[in-house]
Amino acid sequence: MKERKVLRALVLALAMSFTLGLGYSEAAEYCPDNFVFLIDQSGSMYMHFAERPQFGPDPLKKMTAAKQLAMDINSMIPQANYKAAPWTAALQLFAPVNDPYAAGAYDRARMAKAVESIKDSQPIFDRLTPMGPGIMALDPVLGQMRGNTAVVLLSDGMANLGPDPVGEARAIYSKYPSTCIHIISLADKTDKRGMEILAEIKKLNNCSIMAEGLTLLADKGALEKFVRDVFCAPRKEMPKEEVFILRGIQFDFDKYDIKPEYRVILDEAVDALKKRPEIKVVIEGHTDSIGSAAYNQKLSERRAGAVFDYFVQKGIKSSRLDSVGYGKERPKAANTKPDGSDNPEGRAINRRVELKVVR
């Protein structure tokens, strides 16, 4: 009797989860409280673009483009952010690392002077690019900031010294999840590796915006849009995967039929689905570890199919449902104990069905 009460409580929790929503946000915004210019000053940034566009009388250097873009963006930033509070800002360089504008209250004129202080020329050769460590050097800067922080990375993506920059960016996101790294690419079209690195960093977070530096220099409207988007960018959040484990719906060993005593649990799920007709569900079947992979794969598919059929019989449209089996590949509990002996409780948990909610 006690076990039945526990199972019913689990099902009620399932129904409430359906009713209370799925964690989607259709109109969420990523608006920063702080921002950081992160500018690459490695040797390759002091080379001319391969396309050799003119900037004044001379071919354009990547660093010249980076400085001009940082100056232009600085001139467009609202003096106060969307909360009508002063920005906290920083300018960080890497290869080598230094901070012409240490983290602190934003002052437009002082930031302009900091950008202007970046060297117009430096040696090109024998200066490798530690882009990964340059990104990780953000750590102490971000540690001084509170709230959302927009990082504007200006780089050609070249990385040939130290840890992987994509991995370091991932580590920054892990430690500072309220950070968003936006990218202005100064990579040559012929530099596929540099472009790939920047694109991979962009993919790490759906808030991130990536733009071509030469495009922003040539098109004031594009630059204005970039500034608007970065400093209060609308962001549609990725759907959060909701997983509901019907632990009450367990199966006897080597069986996939639904026992009569478990129908009340499935009926609760049916009611929840009927209240939310926009929801679609993937029904996943699982097994314990006994038996071959091929046999358990088929058994898991039959278990998922049994729940699928039950839902359809109760009036849930089949177009809202999908079923899949994972065999014994995704256990929720240990099938054996640490000493190698059988774990019947763990195996029972693994003989389960899960519902994953999708739009």
TIDREN-625543 format. One line per 4 residues: number of its first residue (from 1); their letters; for each residue x, y, z of C-alpha. Coordinates in steps of 0.1 Angstrom, whole numbers. Example, Ala and Ser with C-alpha at 12.3 -4.5 7.8 and 13.67 -1.06 7.14 Angstrom:
<sites>
1	AS	123:-45:78; 137:-11:71 .
</sites>
This chain:
<sites>
1	MKER	0:0:0; 28:24:9; 45:16:-24; 13:24:-43 .
5	KVLR	11:58:-26; 47:66:-35; 40:56:-72; 9:77:-73 .
9	ALVL	28:107:-59; 54:103:-87; 26:103:-113; 10:134:-98 .
13	ALAM	44:151:-100; 45:141:-136; 10:156:-143; 20:188:-125 .
17	SFTL	51:190:-145; 31:189:-177; 6:215:-163; 32:240:-151 .
21	GLGY	50:241:-184; 81:230:-202; 107:256:-195; 104:273:-228 .
25	SEAA	109:311:-232; 96:325:-264; 108:361:-259; 137:358:-234 .
29	EYCP	165:385:-237; 202:384:-230; 209:419:-219; 244:425:-204 .
33	DNFV	252:444:-173; 289:445:-182; 310:442:-213; 346:433:-222 .
37	FLID	365:440:-253; 389:410:-258; 414:418:-286; 439:395:-302 .
41	QSGS	473:413:-306; 493:383:-319; 517:385:-349; 491:375:-375 .
45	MYMH	469:404:-364; 496:428:-376; 495:413:-411; 474:428:-440 .
49	FAER	443:411:-450; 448:387:-478; 422:406:-498; 443:437:-491 .
53	PQFG	415:462:-489; 425:499:-487; 421:519:-455; 434:553:-464 .
57	PDPL	465:551:-486; 477:517:-474; 464:481:-474; 444:474:-443 .
61	KKMT	460:456:-413; 438:433:-392; 448:452:-361; 439:485:-377 .
65	AAKQ	405:470:-384; 402:457:-349; 410:491:-333; 387:510:-356 .
69	LAMD	358:486:-349; 364:488:-311; 365:526:-314; 333:527:-334 .
73	INSM	315:503:-311; 326:523:-281; 311:554:-296; 277:536:-301 .
77	IPQA	274:520:-267; 246:535:-246; 260:554:-216; 238:533:-193 .
81	NYKA	225:498:-198; 190:486:-200; 186:488:-163; 196:524:-163 .
85	APWT	227:515:-143; 263:523:-152; 281:496:-171; 311:478:-158 .
89	AALQ	336:474:-186; 371:462:-194; 396:460:-223; 417:429:-223 .
93	LFAP	444:420:-248; 461:387:-254; 493:375:-270; 506:389:-247 .
97	VNDP	479:395:-220; 475:430:-206; 446:452:-197; 447:488:-209 .
101	YAAG	413:492:-193; 410:472:-161; 376:461:-150; 357:491:-136 .
105	AYDR	330:517:-142; 326:525:-179; 338:558:-192; 335:563:-229 .
109	ARMA	364:587:-232; 387:566:-211; 378:535:-231; 386:553:-263 .
113	KAVE	420:562:-250; 426:526:-239; 417:513:-274; 439:540:-290 .
117	SIKD	469:529:-268; 470:495:-286; 501:493:-306; 497:500:-343 .
121	SQPI	527:478:-352; 544:448:-336; 567:421:-348; 549:395:-369 .
125	FDRL	573:366:-371; 583:344:-341; 552:354:-322; 529:324:-319 .
129	TPMG	493:328:-309; 482:314:-275; 445:321:-281; 434:295:-256 .
133	PGIM	453:310:-227; 441:344:-239; 405:334:-235; 412:318:-201 .
137	ALDP	428:351:-190; 392:364:-189; 388:345:-157; 399:371:-132 .
141	VLGQ	382:399:-152; 348:381:-152; 353:373:-115; 350:410:-108 .
145	MRGN	317:414:-127; 282:407:-115; 252:398:-137; 254:392:-175 .
149	TAVV	286:400:-192; 290:404:-230; 325:397:-243; 333:411:-277 .
153	LLSD	362:390:-291; 381:405:-321; 404:380:-336; 415:362:-368 .
157	GMAN	411:329:-350; 447:318:-355; 458:295:-326; 491:277:-326 .
161	LGPD	503:277:-290; 488:264:-258; 454:247:-250; 425:245:-275 .
165	PVGE	407:279:-275; 373:262:-280; 379:241:-249; 390:272:-230 .
169	ARAI	359:291:-241; 338:261:-229; 355:263:-196; 347:300:-193 .
173	YSKY	310:293:-199; 311:265:-174; 325:288:-147; 306:319:-157 .
177	PSTC	273:308:-173; 260:344:-174; 287:353:-199; 281:355:-237 .
181	IHII	311:357:-261; 303:376:-293; 328:374:-322; 340:398:-348 .
185	SLAD	360:377:-372; 391:392:-388; 401:359:-404; 411:358:-440 .
189	KTDK	387:340:-463; 416:316:-471; 423:308:-434; 398:280:-430 .
193	RGME	412:269:-397; 409:303:-381; 373:307:-393; 365:272:-380 .
197	ILAE	378:280:-345; 358:312:-343; 327:294:-356; 331:266:-330 .
201	IKKL	333:292:-302; 302:308:-315; 283:275:-314; 290:270:-277 .
205	NNCS	262:294:-267; 230:303:-286; 232:339:-273; 264:345:-293 .
209	IMAE	265:367:-323; 293:364:-350; 300:390:-376; 326:396:-403 .
213	GLTL	349:425:-394; 353:438:-430; 315:438:-434; 310:459:-402 .
217	LADK	337:484:-414; 320:488:-447; 284:489:-436; 275:513:-408 .
221	GALE	240:499:-406; 254:464:-400; 276:477:-373; 247:495:-356 .
225	KFVR	227:463:-357; 256:444:-342; 258:469:-313; 221:468:-307 .
229	DVFC	220:430:-307; 251:426:-285; 241:451:-258; 206:439:-255 .
233	APRK	202:409:-278; 168:391:-281; 175:355:-275; 152:325:-279 .
237	EMPK	163:300:-254; 170:264:-264; 142:241:-253; 150:224:-221 .
241	EEVF	146:187:-224; 120:174:-199; 123:138:-189; 96:120:-169 .
245	ILRG	104:85:-157; 74:63:-152; 90:44:-124; 56:30:-115 .
249	IQFD	55:13:-149; 81:-14:-145; 81:-47:-163; 87:-82:-153 .
253	FDKY	119:-98:-165; 116:-105:-203; 81:-90:-205; 66:-59:-221 .
257	DIKP	29:-62:-212; 14:-35:-190; 0:-49:-158; -35:-39:-148 .
261	EYRV	-23:-23:-115; -2:1:-135; -30:15:-157; -40:41:-131 .
265	ILDE	-5:56:-135; -7:57:-173; -42:72:-170; -28:101:-150 .
269	AVDA	-2:107:-178; -31:106:-204; -50:132:-185; -20:155:-184 .
273	LKKR	-14:151:-221; -50:159:-229; -47:192:-209; -17:202:-230 .
277	PEIK	-26:193:-266; 5:212:-280; 28:188:-263; 45:159:-282 .
281	VVIE	61:130:-264; 88:105:-273; 83:73:-254; 116:55:-247 .
285	GHTD	118:19:-236; 148:5:-216; 159:-29:-203; 183:-43:-177 .
289	SIGS	216:-58:-187; 206:-95:-189; 206:-109:-224; 222:-99:-257 .
293	AAYN	222:-64:-270; 201:-74:-300; 174:-91:-279; 172:-62:-254 .
297	QKLS	169:-37:-282; 138:-55:-295; 124:-59:-260; 129:-22:-253 .
301	ERRA	111:-13:-285; 81:-35:-275; 79:-18:-241; 78:16:-256 .
305	GAVF	53:4:-282; 30:-10:-254; 28:25:-238; 24:41:-272 .
309	DYFV	-6:18:-280; -21:24:-245; -20:62:-250; -36:59:-285 .
313	QKGI	-63:37:-271; -71:64:-245; -75:90:-272; -41:106:-276 .
317	KSSR	-34:112:-313; -6:90:-326; 8:121:-344; 17:135:-310 .
321	LDSV	37:103:-300; 68:86:-311; 84:55:-296; 120:43:-295 .
325	GYGK	140:16:-278; 174:19:-263; 179:-16:-251; 203:-19:-222 .
329	ERPK	225:10:-233; 211:37:-209; 208:23:-174; 195:45:-146 .
333	AANT	209:23:-118; 237:-3:-115; 227:-37:-127; 253:-53:-105 .
337	KPDG	267:-44:-70; 303:-33:-65; 313:-68:-56; 300:-80:-90 .
341	SDNP	269:-98:-77; 234:-93:-91; 215:-61:-81; 178:-69:-85 .
345	EGRA	167:-35:-74; 188:-18:-99; 178:-41:-127; 141:-34:-118 .
349	INRR	146:3:-121; 163:-1:-155; 133:-21:-169; 115:12:-174 .
353	VELK	98:36:-198; 106:73:-200; 86:101:-216; 106:130:-232 .
357	VVR	85:161:-239; 92:180:-271; 75:208:-290 .
</sites>
